[in-house]
Amino acid sequence: MHPIVIIGSGMAGYTLAREFRKLSPEQELVMICADDAVNYAKPTLSNAFAGKKAPEQIPLGDAAKMSTQL
């Protein structure tokens, strides 16, 4: 069977991967993105900016962590 390919590592891409995993835990997933695939909640960016958080403090997980989870 061919892998499922997800384009983009934003909130929608990671949500799709999580939901797909619930349906098919063994199916191979491939995520293609143009950035470092760091997972962060975009709606909280304004709070992070207001709180003067450094960019390193915002991510919920890097690509390696997300790969392990999914």
PDB file with SEQRES, HELIX, SHEET and CRYST1 records, atoms N, CA, C and O in Angstrom:
SEQRES   1 A   70  MET HIS PRO ILE VAL ILE ILE GLY SER GLY MET ALA GLY          
SEQRES   2 A   70  TYR THR LEU ALA ARG GLU PHE ARG LYS LEU SER PRO GLU          
SEQRES   3 A   70  GLN GLU LEU VAL MET ILE CYS ALA ASP ASP ALA VAL ASN          
SEQRES   4 A   70  TYR ALA LYS PRO THR LEU SER ASN ALA PHE ALA GLY LYS          
SEQRES   5 A   70  LYS ALA PRO GLU GLN ILE PRO LEU GLY ASP ALA ALA LYS          
SEQRES   6 A   70  MET SER THR GLN LEU                                          
HELIX    1 AA1 MET A   11  LEU A   23  1                                  13    
HELIX    2 AA2 LYS A   42  THR A   44  5                                   3    
HELIX    3 AA3 LEU A   45  ALA A   50  1                                   6    
HELIX    4 AA4 PRO A   55  GLN A   57  5                                   3    
HELIX    5 AA5 ALA A   63  GLN A   69  1                                   7    
SHEET    1 AA1 2 ILE A   4  ILE A   7  0                                        
SHEET    2 AA1 2 LEU A  29  ILE A  32  1                                        
CRYST1    1.000    1.000    1.000  90.00  90.00  90.00 P 1           1          
ATOM      1  N   MET A   1       0.848  -1.175   0.000  1.00  0.00           N  
ATOM      2  CA  MET A   1       0.000   0.000   0.000  1.00  0.00           C  
ATOM      3  C   MET A   1       0.895   1.239   0.000  1.00  0.00           C  
ATOM      4  O   MET A   1       1.944   1.254   0.644  1.00  0.00           O  
ATOM      5  N   HIS A   2       0.484   2.253  -0.708  1.00  0.00           N  
ATOM      6  CA  HIS A   2       1.238   3.502  -0.782  1.00  0.00           C  
ATOM      7  C   HIS A   2       1.060   4.308   0.498  1.00  0.00           C  
ATOM      8  O   HIS A   2       0.021   4.217   1.152  1.00  0.00           O  
ATOM      9  N   PRO A   3       2.073   5.098   0.860  1.00  0.00           N  
ATOM     10  CA  PRO A   3       1.924   5.939   2.057  1.00  0.00           C  
ATOM     11  C   PRO A   3       0.918   7.058   1.825  1.00  0.00           C  
ATOM     12  O   PRO A   3       0.684   7.482   0.693  1.00  0.00           O  
ATOM     13  N   ILE A   4       0.340   7.518   2.902  1.00  0.00           N  
ATOM     14  CA  ILE A   4      -0.512   8.697   2.865  1.00  0.00           C  
ATOM     15  C   ILE A   4       0.420   9.903   2.942  1.00  0.00           C  
ATOM     16  O   ILE A   4       1.262   9.972   3.837  1.00  0.00           O  
ATOM     17  N   VAL A   5       0.282  10.846   2.027  1.00  0.00           N  
ATOM     18  CA  VAL A   5       1.151  12.017   1.984  1.00  0.00           C  
ATOM     19  C   VAL A   5       0.345  13.233   2.422  1.00  0.00           C  
ATOM     20  O   VAL A   5      -0.715  13.524   1.868  1.00  0.00           O  
ATOM     21  N   ILE A   6       0.859  13.934   3.417  1.00  0.00           N  
ATOM     22  CA  ILE A   6       0.247  15.157   3.920  1.00  0.00           C  
ATOM     23  C   ILE A   6       1.166  16.309   3.554  1.00  0.00           C  
ATOM     24  O   ILE A   6       2.350  16.295   3.892  1.00  0.00           O  
ATOM     25  N   ILE A   7       0.633  17.293   2.874  1.00  0.00           N  
ATOM     26  CA  ILE A   7       1.415  18.470   2.481  1.00  0.00           C  
ATOM     27  C   ILE A   7       1.188  19.556   3.526  1.00  0.00           C  
ATOM     28  O   ILE A   7       0.066  20.028   3.707  1.00  0.00           O  
ATOM     29  N   GLY A   8       2.250  19.945   4.204  1.00  0.00           N  
ATOM     30  CA  GLY A   8       2.178  21.016   5.190  1.00  0.00           C  
ATOM     31  C   GLY A   8       2.187  20.497   6.610  1.00  0.00           C  
ATOM     32  O   GLY A   8       1.529  19.508   6.933  1.00  0.00           O  
ATOM     33  N   SER A   9       2.945  21.181   7.457  1.00  0.00           N  
ATOM     34  CA  SER A   9       3.073  20.757   8.849  1.00  0.00           C  
ATOM     35  C   SER A   9       2.406  21.736   9.804  1.00  0.00           C  
ATOM     36  O   SER A   9       2.784  21.829  10.971  1.00  0.00           O  
ATOM     37  N   GLY A  10       1.430  22.452   9.315  1.00  0.00           N  
ATOM     38  CA  GLY A  10       0.704  23.376  10.179  1.00  0.00           C  
ATOM     39  C   GLY A  10      -0.312  22.644  11.029  1.00  0.00           C  
ATOM     40  O   GLY A  10      -0.325  21.414  11.092  1.00  0.00           O  
ATOM     41  N   MET A  11      -1.148  23.405  11.669  1.00  0.00           N  
ATOM     42  CA  MET A  11      -2.165  22.847  12.548  1.00  0.00           C  
ATOM     43  C   MET A  11      -3.050  21.837  11.806  1.00  0.00           C  
ATOM     44  O   MET A  11      -3.374  20.777  12.342  1.00  0.00           O  
ATOM     45  N   ALA A  12      -3.432  22.169  10.581  1.00  0.00           N  
ATOM     46  CA  ALA A  12      -4.297  21.263   9.804  1.00  0.00           C  
ATOM     47  C   ALA A  12      -3.569  19.967   9.463  1.00  0.00           C  
ATOM     48  O   ALA A  12      -4.155  18.888   9.553  1.00  0.00           O  
ATOM     49  N   GLY A  13      -2.310  20.060   9.077  1.00  0.00           N  
ATOM     50  CA  GLY A  13      -1.544  18.864   8.726  1.00  0.00           C  
ATOM     51  C   GLY A  13      -1.378  17.919   9.906  1.00  0.00           C  
ATOM     52  O   GLY A  13      -1.594  16.714   9.780  1.00  0.00           O  
ATOM     53  N   TYR A  14      -0.992  18.472  11.057  1.00  0.00           N  
ATOM     54  CA  TYR A  14      -0.814  17.630  12.240  1.00  0.00           C  
ATOM     55  C   TYR A  14      -2.146  17.099  12.765  1.00  0.00           C  
ATOM     56  O   TYR A  14      -2.197  15.978  13.270  1.00  0.00           O  
ATOM     57  N   THR A  15      -3.210  17.868  12.661  1.00  0.00           N  
ATOM     58  CA  THR A  15      -4.527  17.382  13.079  1.00  0.00           C  
ATOM     59  C   THR A  15      -4.971  16.232  12.180  1.00  0.00           C  
ATOM     60  O   THR A  15      -5.493  15.225  12.659  1.00  0.00           O  
ATOM     61  N   LEU A  16      -4.762  16.389  10.880  1.00  0.00           N  
ATOM     62  CA  LEU A  16      -5.100  15.308   9.947  1.00  0.00           C  
ATOM     63  C   LEU A  16      -4.316  14.046  10.293  1.00  0.00           C  
ATOM     64  O   LEU A  16      -4.883  12.954  10.320  1.00  0.00           O  
ATOM     65  N   ALA A  17      -3.026  14.186  10.555  1.00  0.00           N  
ATOM     66  CA  ALA A  17      -2.201  13.028  10.901  1.00  0.00           C  
ATOM     67  C   ALA A  17      -2.708  12.352  12.176  1.00  0.00           C  
ATOM     68  O   ALA A  17      -2.792  11.125  12.225  1.00  0.00           O  
ATOM     69  N   ARG A  18      -3.045  13.123  13.202  1.00  0.00           N  
ATOM     70  CA  ARG A  18      -3.556  12.552  14.458  1.00  0.00           C  
ATOM     71  C   ARG A  18      -4.860  11.793  14.242  1.00  0.00           C  
ATOM     72  O   ARG A  18      -5.034  10.677  14.732  1.00  0.00           O  
ATOM     73  N   GLU A  19      -5.774  12.416  13.498  1.00  0.00           N  
ATOM     74  CA  GLU A  19      -7.066  11.780  13.260  1.00  0.00           C  
ATOM     75  C   GLU A  19      -6.920  10.537  12.387  1.00  0.00           C  
ATOM     76  O   GLU A  19      -7.603   9.537  12.607  1.00  0.00           O  
ATOM     77  N   PHE A  20      -6.036  10.599  11.402  1.00  0.00           N  
ATOM     78  CA  PHE A  20      -5.809   9.427  10.553  1.00  0.00           C  
ATOM     79  C   PHE A  20      -5.211   8.283  11.369  1.00  0.00           C  
ATOM     80  O   PHE A  20      -5.559   7.122  11.153  1.00  0.00           O  
ATOM     81  N   ARG A  21      -4.320   8.599  12.298  1.00  0.00           N  
ATOM     82  CA  ARG A  21      -3.702   7.580  13.147  1.00  0.00           C  
ATOM     83  C   ARG A  21      -4.753   6.824  13.956  1.00  0.00           C  
ATOM     84  O   ARG A  21      -4.601   5.629  14.208  1.00  0.00           O  
ATOM     85  N   LYS A  22      -5.802   7.505  14.358  1.00  0.00           N  
ATOM     86  CA  LYS A  22      -6.871   6.842  15.105  1.00  0.00           C  
ATOM     87  C   LYS A  22      -7.548   5.779  14.251  1.00  0.00           C  
ATOM     88  O   LYS A  22      -7.972   4.740  14.757  1.00  0.00           O  
ATOM     89  N   LEU A  23      -7.646   6.047  12.954  1.00  0.00           N  
ATOM     90  CA  LEU A  23      -8.302   5.110  12.036  1.00  0.00           C  
ATOM     91  C   LEU A  23      -7.373   4.018  11.537  1.00  0.00           C  
ATOM     92  O   LEU A  23      -7.794   2.887  11.293  1.00  0.00           O  
ATOM     93  N   SER A  24      -6.108   4.372  11.388  1.00  0.00           N  
ATOM     94  CA  SER A  24      -5.150   3.433  10.799  1.00  0.00           C  
ATOM     95  C   SER A  24      -3.777   3.589  11.456  1.00  0.00           C  
ATOM     96  O   SER A  24      -2.933   4.328  10.949  1.00  0.00           O  
ATOM     97  N   PRO A  25      -3.548   2.909  12.567  1.00  0.00           N  
ATOM     98  CA  PRO A  25      -2.305   3.086  13.315  1.00  0.00           C  
ATOM     99  C   PRO A  25      -1.057   2.580  12.593  1.00  0.00           C  
ATOM    100  O   PRO A  25       0.049   3.012  12.920  1.00  0.00           O  
ATOM    101  N   GLU A  26      -1.200   1.684  11.631  1.00  0.00           N  
ATOM    102  CA  GLU A  26      -0.035   1.092  10.975  1.00  0.00           C  
ATOM    103  C   GLU A  26       0.270   1.681   9.595  1.00  0.00           C  
ATOM    104  O   GLU A  26       1.368   1.479   9.076  1.00  0.00           O  
ATOM    105  N   GLN A  27      -0.659   2.391   9.002  1.00  0.00           N  
ATOM    106  CA  GLN A  27      -0.459   2.950   7.656  1.00  0.00           C  
ATOM    107  C   GLN A  27       0.677   3.964   7.665  1.00  0.00           C  
ATOM    108  O   GLN A  27       0.737   4.820   8.548  1.00  0.00           O  
ATOM    109  N   GLU A  28       1.570   3.877   6.696  1.00  0.00           N  
ATOM    110  CA  GLU A  28       2.685   4.814   6.619  1.00  0.00           C  
ATOM    111  C   GLU A  28       2.183   6.213   6.259  1.00  0.00           C  
ATOM    112  O   GLU A  28       1.376   6.382   5.345  1.00  0.00           O  
ATOM    113  N   LEU A  29       2.678   7.213   6.997  1.00  0.00           N  
ATOM    114  CA  LEU A  29       2.373   8.617   6.729  1.00  0.00           C  
ATOM    115  C   LEU A  29       3.664   9.335   6.362  1.00  0.00           C  
ATOM    116  O   LEU A  29       4.716   9.090   6.953  1.00  0.00           O  
ATOM    117  N   VAL A  30       3.570  10.225   5.380  1.00  0.00           N  
ATOM    118  CA  VAL A  30       4.694  11.073   5.000  1.00  0.00           C  
ATOM    119  C   VAL A  30       4.198  12.507   5.027  1.00  0.00           C  
ATOM    120  O   VAL A  30       3.180  12.832   4.417  1.00  0.00           O  
ATOM    121  N   MET A  31       4.923  13.366   5.737  1.00  0.00           N  
ATOM    122  CA  MET A  31       4.555  14.774   5.794  1.00  0.00           C  
ATOM    123  C   MET A  31       5.630  15.574   5.071  1.00  0.00           C  
ATOM    124  O   MET A  31       6.819  15.452   5.365  1.00  0.00           O  
ATOM    125  N   ILE A  32       5.195  16.391   4.124  1.00  0.00           N  
ATOM    126  CA  ILE A  32       6.114  17.220   3.355  1.00  0.00           C  
ATOM    127  C   ILE A  32       5.846  18.677   3.709  1.00  0.00           C  
ATOM    128  O   ILE A  32       4.706  19.139   3.674  1.00  0.00           O  
ATOM    129  N   CYS A  33       6.914  19.393   4.049  1.00  0.00           N  
ATOM    130  CA  CYS A  33       6.743  20.797   4.398  1.00  0.00           C  
ATOM    131  C   CYS A  33       7.963  21.595   3.943  1.00  0.00           C  
ATOM    132  O   CYS A  33       9.029  21.037   3.682  1.00  0.00           O  
ATOM    133  N   ALA A  34       7.784  22.888   3.858  1.00  0.00           N  
ATOM    134  CA  ALA A  34       8.851  23.780   3.396  1.00  0.00           C  
ATOM    135  C   ALA A  34       9.614  24.406   4.553  1.00  0.00           C  
ATOM    136  O   ALA A  34      10.544  25.183   4.338  1.00  0.00           O  
ATOM    137  N   ASP A  35       9.223  24.070   5.786  1.00  0.00           N  
ATOM    138  CA  ASP A  35       9.901  24.646   6.948  1.00  0.00           C  
ATOM    139  C   ASP A  35      10.452  23.526   7.824  1.00  0.00           C  
ATOM    140  O   ASP A  35      10.627  22.401   7.356  1.00  0.00           O  
ATOM    141  N   ASP A  36      10.722  23.823   9.068  1.00  0.00           N  
ATOM    142  CA  ASP A  36      11.317  22.822   9.969  1.00  0.00           C  
ATOM    143  C   ASP A  36      10.291  21.896  10.626  1.00  0.00           C  
ATOM    144  O   ASP A  36      10.668  21.057  11.444  1.00  0.00           O  
ATOM    145  N   ALA A  37       9.021  22.025  10.292  1.00  0.00           N  
ATOM    146  CA  ALA A  37       7.934  21.162  10.769  1.00  0.00           C  
ATOM    147  C   ALA A  37       7.713  21.229  12.274  1.00  0.00           C  
ATOM    148  O   ALA A  37       7.173  20.291  12.861  1.00  0.00           O  
ATOM    149  N   VAL A  38       8.121  22.320  12.904  1.00  0.00           N  
ATOM    150  CA  VAL A  38       7.869  22.498  14.328  1.00  0.00           C  
ATOM    151  C   VAL A  38       6.369  22.679  14.528  1.00  0.00           C  
ATOM    152  O   VAL A  38       5.719  23.428  13.799  1.00  0.00           O  
ATOM    153  N   ASN A  39       5.837  21.989  15.516  1.00  0.00           N  
ATOM    154  CA  ASN A  39       4.412  22.071  15.821  1.00  0.00           C  
ATOM    155  C   ASN A  39       4.177  23.151  16.868  1.00  0.00           C  
ATOM    156  O   ASN A  39       4.769  23.118  17.947  1.00  0.00           O  
ATOM    157  N   TYR A  40       3.330  24.085  16.553  1.00  0.00           N  
ATOM    158  CA  TYR A  40       2.931  25.108  17.513  1.00  0.00           C  
ATOM    159  C   TYR A  40       1.521  25.552  17.182  1.00  0.00           C  
ATOM    160  O   TYR A  40       1.073  25.446  16.040  1.00  0.00           O  
ATOM    161  N   ALA A  41       0.834  26.045  18.183  1.00  0.00           N  
ATOM    162  CA  ALA A  41      -0.541  26.498  17.994  1.00  0.00           C  
ATOM    163  C   ALA A  41      -0.520  27.953  17.534  1.00  0.00           C  
ATOM    164  O   ALA A  41      -0.187  28.851  18.306  1.00  0.00           O  
ATOM    165  N   LYS A  42      -0.874  28.173  16.293  1.00  0.00           N  
ATOM    166  CA  LYS A  42      -0.844  29.531  15.741  1.00  0.00           C  
ATOM    167  C   LYS A  42      -1.718  30.521  16.509  1.00  0.00           C  
ATOM    168  O   LYS A  42      -1.337  31.685  16.634  1.00  0.00           O  
ATOM    169  N   PRO A  43      -2.880  30.103  17.030  1.00  0.00           N  
ATOM    170  CA  PRO A  43      -3.695  31.060  17.786  1.00  0.00           C  
ATOM    171  C   PRO A  43      -2.992  31.616  19.026  1.00  0.00           C  
ATOM    172  O   PRO A  43      -3.351  32.695  19.497  1.00  0.00           O  
ATOM    173  N   THR A  44      -2.009  30.910  19.559  1.00  0.00           N  
ATOM    174  CA  THR A  44      -1.326  31.394  20.760  1.00  0.00           C  
ATOM    175  C   THR A  44      -0.134  32.296  20.441  1.00  0.00           C  
ATOM    176  O   THR A  44       0.545  32.769  21.353  1.00  0.00           O  
ATOM    177  N   LEU A  45       0.123  32.536  19.167  1.00  0.00           N  
ATOM    178  CA  LEU A  45       1.252  33.384  18.813  1.00  0.00           C  
ATOM    179  C   LEU A  45       1.126  34.792  19.374  1.00  0.00           C  
ATOM    180  O   LEU A  45       2.114  35.372  19.826  1.00  0.00           O  
ATOM    181  N   SER A  46      -0.078  35.343  19.349  1.00  0.00           N  
ATOM    182  CA  SER A  46      -0.244  36.699  19.876  1.00  0.00           C  
ATOM    183  C   SER A  46       0.037  36.739  21.371  1.00  0.00           C  
ATOM    184  O   SER A  46       0.624  37.702  21.864  1.00  0.00           O  
ATOM    185  N   ASN A  47      -0.376  35.699  22.101  1.00  0.00           N  
ATOM    186  CA  ASN A  47      -0.075  35.640  23.533  1.00  0.00           C  
ATOM    187  C   ASN A  47       1.428  35.506  23.774  1.00  0.00           C  
ATOM    188  O   ASN A  47       1.975  36.116  24.693  1.00  0.00           O  
ATOM    189  N   ALA A  48       2.087  34.706  22.945  1.00  0.00           N  
ATOM    190  CA  ALA A  48       3.533  34.545  23.077  1.00  0.00           C  
ATOM    191  C   ALA A  48       4.243  35.858  22.786  1.00  0.00           C  
ATOM    192  O   ALA A  48       5.201  36.218  23.470  1.00  0.00           O  
ATOM    193  N   PHE A  49       3.776  36.564  21.782  1.00  0.00           N  
ATOM    194  CA  PHE A  49       4.364  37.855  21.438  1.00  0.00           C  
ATOM    195  C   PHE A  49       4.167  38.853  22.581  1.00  0.00           C  
ATOM    196  O   PHE A  49       5.100  39.556  22.970  1.00  0.00           O  
ATOM    197  N   ALA A  50       2.951  38.905  23.108  1.00  0.00           N  
ATOM    198  CA  ALA A  50       2.651  39.826  24.204  1.00  0.00           C  
ATOM    199  C   ALA A  50       3.457  39.477  25.454  1.00  0.00           C  
ATOM    200  O   ALA A  50       3.847  40.361  26.216  1.00  0.00           O  
ATOM    201  N   GLY A  51       3.702  38.188  25.656  1.00  0.00           N  
ATOM    202  CA  GLY A  51       4.467  37.741  26.817  1.00  0.00           C  
ATOM    203  C   GLY A  51       5.961  37.776  26.598  1.00  0.00           C  
ATOM    204  O   GLY A  51       6.733  37.347  27.455  1.00  0.00           O  
ATOM    205  N   LYS A  52       6.378  38.296  25.431  1.00  0.00           N  
ATOM    206  CA  LYS A  52       7.797  38.424  25.085  1.00  0.00           C  
ATOM    207  C   LYS A  52       8.542  37.088  25.171  1.00  0.00           C  
ATOM    208  O   LYS A  52       9.684  37.020  25.626  1.00  0.00           O  
ATOM    209  N   LYS A  53       7.859  36.026  24.719  1.00  0.00           N  
ATOM    210  CA  LYS A  53       8.506  34.717  24.690  1.00  0.00           C  
ATOM    211  C   LYS A  53       9.454  34.643  23.500  1.00  0.00           C  
ATOM    212  O   LYS A  53       9.193  35.214  22.441  1.00  0.00           O  
ATOM    213  N   ALA A  54      10.535  33.943  23.690  1.00  0.00           N  
ATOM    214  CA  ALA A  54      11.481  33.704  22.606  1.00  0.00           C  
ATOM    215  C   ALA A  54      10.900  32.645  21.674  1.00  0.00           C  
ATOM    216  O   ALA A  54      10.108  31.813  22.118  1.00  0.00           O  
ATOM    217  N   PRO A  55      11.267  32.652  20.406  1.00  0.00           N  
ATOM    218  CA  PRO A  55      10.741  31.652  19.459  1.00  0.00           C  
ATOM    219  C   PRO A  55      10.944  30.213  19.933  1.00  0.00           C  
ATOM    220  O   PRO A  55      10.119  29.347  19.641  1.00  0.00           O  
ATOM    221  N   GLU A  56      12.017  29.953  20.652  1.00  0.00           N  
ATOM    222  CA  GLU A  56      12.296  28.589  21.134  1.00  0.00           C  
ATOM    223  C   GLU A  56      11.310  28.140  22.209  1.00  0.00           C  
ATOM    224  O   GLU A  56      11.210  26.946  22.489  1.00  0.00           O  
ATOM    225  N   GLN A  57      10.591  29.063  22.808  1.00  0.00           N  
ATOM    226  CA  GLN A  57       9.653  28.735  23.881  1.00  0.00           C  
ATOM    227  C   GLN A  57       8.248  28.412  23.372  1.00  0.00           C  
ATOM    228  O   GLN A  57       7.403  27.961  24.146  1.00  0.00           O  
ATOM    229  N   ILE A  58       7.992  28.630  22.112  1.00  0.00           N  
ATOM    230  CA  ILE A  58       6.648  28.482  21.563  1.00  0.00           C  
ATOM    231  C   ILE A  58       6.311  27.049  21.119  1.00  0.00           C  
ATOM    232  O   ILE A  58       5.184  26.606  21.341  1.00  0.00           O  
ATOM    233  N   PRO A  59       7.236  26.317  20.508  1.00  0.00           N  
ATOM    234  CA  PRO A  59       6.872  25.013  19.939  1.00  0.00           C  
ATOM    235  C   PRO A  59       6.342  24.005  20.954  1.00  0.00           C  
ATOM    236  O   PRO A  59       6.780  23.954  22.104  1.00  0.00           O  
ATOM    237  N   LEU A  60       5.391  23.211  20.491  1.00  0.00           N  
ATOM    238  CA  LEU A  60       4.869  22.099  21.267  1.00  0.00           C  
ATOM    239  C   LEU A  60       5.674  20.833  21.002  1.00  0.00           C  
ATOM    240  O   LEU A  60       5.673  19.904  21.809  1.00  0.00           O  
ATOM    241  N   GLY A  61       6.356  20.807  19.871  1.00  0.00           N  
ATOM    242  CA  GLY A  61       7.175  19.655  19.514  1.00  0.00           C  
ATOM    243  C   GLY A  61       7.880  19.878  18.204  1.00  0.00           C  
ATOM    244  O   GLY A  61       7.327  20.500  17.297  1.00  0.00           O  
ATOM    245  N   ASP A  62       9.103  19.376  18.088  1.00  0.00           N  
ATOM    246  CA  ASP A  62       9.824  19.472  16.823  1.00  0.00           C  
ATOM    247  C   ASP A  62       9.427  18.293  15.937  1.00  0.00           C  
ATOM    248  O   ASP A  62       8.626  17.445  16.331  1.00  0.00           O  
ATOM    249  N   ALA A  63       9.998  18.255  14.741  1.00  0.00           N  
ATOM    250  CA  ALA A  63       9.626  17.216  13.772  1.00  0.00           C  
ATOM    251  C   ALA A  63       9.899  15.809  14.311  1.00  0.00           C  
ATOM    252  O   ALA A  63       9.103  14.898  14.079  1.00  0.00           O  
ATOM    253  N   ALA A  64      10.997  15.622  15.015  1.00  0.00           N  
ATOM    254  CA  ALA A  64      11.323  14.306  15.554  1.00  0.00           C  
ATOM    255  C   ALA A  64      10.288  13.854  16.597  1.00  0.00           C  
ATOM    256  O   ALA A  64       9.844  12.706  16.584  1.00  0.00           O  
ATOM    257  N   LYS A  65       9.918  14.760  17.487  1.00  0.00           N  
ATOM    258  CA  LYS A  65       8.921  14.421  18.512  1.00  0.00           C  
ATOM    259  C   LYS A  65       7.583  14.098  17.869  1.00  0.00           C  
ATOM    260  O   LYS A  65       6.917  13.137  18.256  1.00  0.00           O  
ATOM    261  N   MET A  66       7.189  14.902  16.885  1.00  0.00           N  
ATOM    262  CA  MET A  66       5.909  14.660  16.228  1.00  0.00           C  
ATOM    263  C   MET A  66       5.924  13.339  15.466  1.00  0.00           C  
ATOM    264  O   MET A  66       4.920  12.627  15.435  1.00  0.00           O  
ATOM    265  N   SER A  67       7.042  13.016  14.861  1.00  0.00           N  
ATOM    266  CA  SER A  67       7.159  11.748  14.143  1.00  0.00           C  
ATOM    267  C   SER A  67       6.968  10.567  15.095  1.00  0.00           C  
ATOM    268  O   SER A  67       6.294   9.594  14.757  1.00  0.00           O  
ATOM    269  N   THR A  68       7.559  10.656  16.275  1.00  0.00           N  
ATOM    270  CA  THR A  68       7.418   9.597  17.275  1.00  0.00           C  
ATOM    271  C   THR A  68       5.973   9.461  17.734  1.00  0.00           C  
ATOM    272  O   THR A  68       5.465   8.352  17.902  1.00  0.00           O  
ATOM    273  N   GLN A  69       5.315  10.605  17.936  1.00  0.00           N  
ATOM    274  CA  GLN A  69       3.919  10.573  18.392  1.00  0.00           C  
ATOM    275  C   GLN A  69       2.978  10.003  17.340  1.00  0.00           C  
ATOM    276  O   GLN A  69       2.015   9.303  17.651  1.00  0.00           O  
ATOM    277  N   LEU A  70       3.285  10.323  16.080  1.00  0.00           N  
ATOM    278  CA  LEU A  70       2.353   9.952  15.008  1.00  0.00           C  
ATOM    279  C   LEU A  70       2.809   8.759  14.207  1.00  0.00           C  
ATOM    280  O   LEU A  70       2.121   8.340  13.276  1.00  0.00           O  
TER     281      LEU A  70                                                      
END                                                                             
